[in-house]
């Protein structure tokens, strides 16, 4: 590389002037920004978490068999890594943060390597190769983190190992150059580490090791005040843990609010039964469970006879009381594993697993007996119901097929 003496293109007075230094700094900063934008085009950044995806994470009992069924789930839908909604959301956010963290650290290392090569051409070639290779490794880890097969717990371990590797590199540079400024990067890592992982055990274990590396670094340089750096490292640990605690509390509030909203949307306020939307969300899990247990999906359609006439004769308040009574009778009659939903204005739906088509007549008699025992019809016309039942193999029939059959009183053959 050929070097040109200062003043060959511009006078030395211009090169040393304040306005030229500010201009050169602005140009360098602009160049770094464009390099970052260029790198971002090459890295598959994760998508922003949409509120609808958060709601999907809260749905329990959905497995791969249900996703491949007929419930029209998106093709890119992934089963949550945990049935606990809070843990599932935390792992989802952690996964996205680790992907971005690897890409950001790798991009910064590459830019620093390029800047060092430009402004310090006399540096050893092996140092350039080492820093450039480190940046490339972090970018490769970012690509690995985007793979669906990689579990988030494994990515957390990988991130902690990478943080320890970066901290060891900072310690090596501190000892080699005897420059305490490099130790400041360890403090940054201590603060940033828990914000990425959102995991207490990994933060405590990795943070302790990094803190020990900080102690080794301060002991290796005689000009460093050990006590001040030790207190600074302890403060970084406590501050990082406090920030992670704030983030976890925020996620807990989001999950609780989403659960309340999901409960309101899936529960009928009048009868306490599920809504049509609520039972539809649970049907994929029911079909999958029936497949694994080699059972049929049974559906019962319950229609209240002449509810409109009841409303006309006795008023809407009494009609609402009839709906509440029928809903309570259904929930007390069916098994705990069955789903009861208010399907329409005067119709209810029961879904569960069975070895055969449930006997509609027996079911009708039990429900009407509970309605009569409630005493709601004293001095008024009796409340009767119409019950139609069917059952089918979930491997060959969808819920829409069963619903179509049961609403038209044409039971499906059990082994179809």
C-alpha positions, 0 to 999 in steps of 0.5 A: 500500500502506498502512503501519501504525505500530508499536504499532498492533496490538501494543505497541512493547515486545512487537515489540522483545522477544526472544521475539517476534523468535524467534517471528516468525523461526519463523513466517517459516521455517515459511512458507518451508518451505510455499512450498517444498512448494507449489513442489515440487508444481508441478515434475516432480522426476525419479524416484529411480534404482532398482538395476534401472535401473542394471542396464539401463544396463549392457546393451549393444547394446539400441537403439530397434528392440529396445525396440519388439520383443517382449522386454517392455521397459517403455514408459518405457525409454530407451536409454542415451546411451552404450554405456560403462556408467560414462558412461551412469550418470554422464549419468543422474545428472547429468541428474537433478541438473541438473533438481533444481538448476534447480528448487531455484535457481529456487524459492530466487530466487522465495522471496527475491523474495517476502521482499524484497517483504514486508520491503523494500516501498520497493525499486525495482519493477524490482528485484522484477521482475528477481529474480522473472523470474530465478526464473521462468526457472530454473523454466522451465529445470527443465521444459526439462531434463525433456524426453526430447529434451534430451541430457544434454551439452546440459543440462550446457552449459545449466547452466554458462551459467546458473551464469555468468549467476547469477555475473554477477548476483552480481558486479553486485550486489556492484559496485552495493551495494559489499557484499563479502558477495555475493561469498560466493555465488560461492564457493558456486557454485564448490563446487556447480558440479562436483557437478551436472555431474560433468564435468571440462572444463565444471567447469574452463572455467566455474570459471575464468570464475567465479574471474575474476569473483571477481577483478573483484569484489574489485578493484571494492571498495576495502575488500576484502582481495583476497588473502584472497578470491583464496585463498578462491576457489582453495580453493573450486575445489580443494574442489569438484574434490575432491568431484567426484572422490570422487563419480566414484570412487563411481560407478565402484565402483558400476558395477564391482560391478554389472558383476561381479554381472551377469556372475555372473548371466549366466554358467554357472559349470560350463560358462562359457557364458551362462545363460538369463537372459544370452542373453535379455538379448542377444537384442534386440540380435541381432534388431536387428542382423539387421534392419539387415543383412537377415539371419535369426536362426538358433537351434540347440538341442543336447541331450545324449543320455542324460545322466541315464543317464551320471550313473547309470553313472559318477557326477555328477562325470563328468556335469559333466565331460561338460557342460563338454566339450560347452560347450567344444566348442560355443564352439570351433565357433561363430563369435565373433559367435554366443551359446552358452548353457546353456539347461537341465540337459542342453541348450544353445542357440546363437543368431546371424545367418545367411542360411539354416537352419544344417545340423544334421547338419554341426553335430552332426558337428563337435561330436561330433568335438571331444568324441571328440578330448577323450578324455573317453569313453575306457573309457566309453560315447560321448557323443552329442548331438541337434541341431535348427536353425531360422531366421526373419525377426526382423520377423515371428517372435519368439524364442519362436516360433523356440524353440518350433519348434526344440524340436519339430523343426519348422524355420521357413521362412527367408523366413517 
